[in-house]
């Protein structure tokens, strides 16, 4: 607070009652709010040269408004544009975004998750997917991996590296190339035009997973012949061990 000492301070709030109480130095309509503002003014008197408040409309304060109404929607986080460009450079540029919003799509073609603004419509799982590279970023899988198997398309999925989750086994069976770990940076995930950042990035462990539907016989040949790289093989072994552990628990009655 030393940086504010002897300064003129402007408090910007969406709540008009708080603005009025600060500017009028109290009021008698709400005893609780009166006590809070009185405590604030008594504290600021020897610290600041002045303090006043101004109304900040909710439309201009979307990030704070989202958090005050239960938190940001899980489905609306999107990756930083520079990270998207790195993905396109590392693999190939995707043409279709399967779960997107108008303000966050990175592909010329996309299915909307909210309304009919998508160039390909709404509800991607109800449509046949075009034959090209697709991009998927829902924050938490499982995406309908069975849909990828049915459509026989190539997909670039950004999802957490959580090998203990049940859907991870399906993810392994669809690997097409070596996955790539996304670099951890504070603004990796954001909403509201980049003004709201995700608070728990370290827990997500986001990776890019290139997926492709393979015929079962080809997939078994690839795995038995050691086609997977060292990294892929280790992940695949983890998934198999988890399946065996679940089976053992079921047999012993501990599942």
C-alpha positions, 0 to 999 in steps of 0.5 A: 500500500506504500505505492498508494500513499498520498495518492488520489484513488478512483474505485470502479465498481459495477454495484451502483449502491457501493459507488453511491455510499463511497461518494456520499461517505455513507447512507442509512439504507443498509447498515451493513454497507454503511459500516463497511464504507465507514471502515474504508473511509476511516482507514483511507483518511490518513493514507490517501489524499482522496478516494472516490468511486465511479460506476463501471457497467457490467458490459465493460467488466465481463471478466469480473462479472463472469466470476461473480456469477459462478465462474467462467464456462468450462467450454469457452476457454481457448488457447493463446493465438501464438500457441495455436500457430505453434501447433499448426507449425508442429503438425499441420494447419487444421481446417475444421474446429469441431467445438468452437465459438465465433470469437475464438475459432481458429479455423475457416470452418467450424461447428458452434457449441452455442448457436447457429453462427458456425459455418458448418452449423451447430452440434458437431456430433450430429453431423458428418465431418469433412475429410480434412484435419480437424481441431478439438479443444474442449477443456476436459475430455472425453470428447466422443472418441467413438465419433473419431473412430466412426468418421475415420478422420484425422484430428488434432486434440488438445487435452490433459495428460492424465493417464489414470483416466479411463478415456486415456486408453481410447486416446492411446488407441488412436495415436497417429504421431508423437504427442507434443506437450504445450509450454506452460505460460500464464496466458495459455488459456483465456476468455473474454478477449484475453482478459480472464486467465485460467487459474490452475494451468499446472493441474491440466498438463495440456498436450496436443494429441494427433489422432487418426482412426486405424483399422484394428489389424493395422493398429495391432501390427504397429504396436507389435512391431514397435512402431510407436516411439519410446514416449508413445510406448511408455504411455501405452504400457501405462494404459495397459497396466491400468486396464490390468489393475482394474481387471484384477480389482474386479476379480478380487471384489475390490473394484 
